[in-house]
Amino acid sequence: MSDLDCIFCKIIAGDLPSTIVDEDERTLAFMDIAPATRGHALVVPRAHSADLLSVDRDDLCAVAVASQRLAKRMKESLSADGINLLNACGAVAFQSVFHFHMHVIPRYEGDGLRLPWTPSAGDPQAIADAAQELQRG
């Protein structure tokens, strides 16, 4: 299934150009045109799903496996020092293309890319309260 208005579905169909770096029967991986670092790629399921909450479980697993395969290749071929996997689910979480996808971002010592927050100790009661809500859910 595809969405005629989805840019990633158009890439999968071959209607838009992309630089493909990996593919299998369920997934396609291609270079990000606005890379965070050298080698930044996206892994998408071939079947359209808007986001993490709606993606088919088998497609989610296939994307995870393809992301791992690509991450290993980035370490070997690009001499990446580390890898970030990033998924944004929803506009408020910075999702800009509504076709589930995983960013596979090679990291290099001194690359300048920073997390969007500085981790610091949280309020123990707030953490416990959120945990209780999640456990009930």
N, C-alpha and C positions, 0 to 999 in steps of 0.2 A: 504494500500500500504506500502511496506517496501523496504529497500535497502539492498541487500545481503551483502554488505561490511560494513554496519553500525553496530557498536558495540551495540548501544542502540536498534536497531531493533533485534539484536541477543538476547539481554536480554529479550525484549518483547516476542519473540518467544519461550523463554525458552532454547535456545541453549547455552547460557552462564549463569553462576551462578550469582545471585544477592540476596541481602537481601531486600525483598519487605516489605514496611511499610504501603502502602495504594494503593488501585486500584479501578477503576470504569470502566464503559464501554468505556470511551475515553482516560483515563490516567493511568499511572503506576508511583508509587513513590518508589524509592529504595535508599539505603544508598550509599553515595559517597565513593569510595575506597581510596580517597585522601582527607580526610575531613579537612576543615578549622577550625572547632570546633567540640566538641562532639555532635553528632546527625545530622550533615550536611547530607542532602538528596537532591535528584534530582527528579523533577517531569517532565515527558515527555508525549507527546501525543502518543497514540498507532500507529497512522498513521505517516509515515515518512514525515517530512518537514525539509529542511536544516537549516532554521533559522527563526528569527522573521519576516523577510520580506516576507517569503513564506508560513508560517503556516496558515492553514485554520482558519478563524475567530472563528468558533465553537470550534475548538481544542484549540485555544488561550484562549478563555473564560473558557473552561474546565480545562486547566492548571492553570489559575488564581484561580479558585474556589478550585481546589485540593490543590494548594499551601497555600491558606488561611486556609483550613481545617487542613493541616499538621502543619502550623505555630501555630494554636490554640492548637493542641495536644502537640507541643514542649513546649509551655508555661506551660501547665498543667503537662505533664508527666516528662519533663526534667528540670523543674523549670528555663527555659530560662528567662533571664531578658529582652530580645528583640529579634528581628528577622530581618535578612537581606534577601531580595529577590534579586537575581542577574541573569541577562541574558546577555550573551555575544553574539553579532551578528557580525560575521566576524572575520577573523584571526587577524587583527590589534587590535580588541577589546578583544583579548585573547580567542576567541572561539576555542576549540580544538577538540570537537566532533561535526560534522555537522549534528546533528539531534536536532531540537529545544528543549531546555530544560530550566527549571528554577531551580536555586540553592535555596534551602530553608536552611538558615544558622542560627541556634540558636546562640544567643549572650549571653555571661555571663560577668558580671562585672569583669574587669581585665583579660579577656581572651587573650589579646595581639594582636588580629587581628585588623589591621588598614586599613582604606581606602587607595587607592593608590595615593591620592593627599590630600593636605591640603587646604581646602576651604579658599579663600580670595576674597576680592572684585575685580570684573572684571572691565574692561574699559567700561564705560557707552555707548560710541559711538559704540564700537565693539558689545556690547550686542544688541543695537538698530538695527544695520546693519543686524545682524544674524536674529533677529526677523522679519525684513522686508522681508528678503529672504524666511523665513519659511512661512510667511503669503501669499506670492505670489505663493508658491509651491503648 
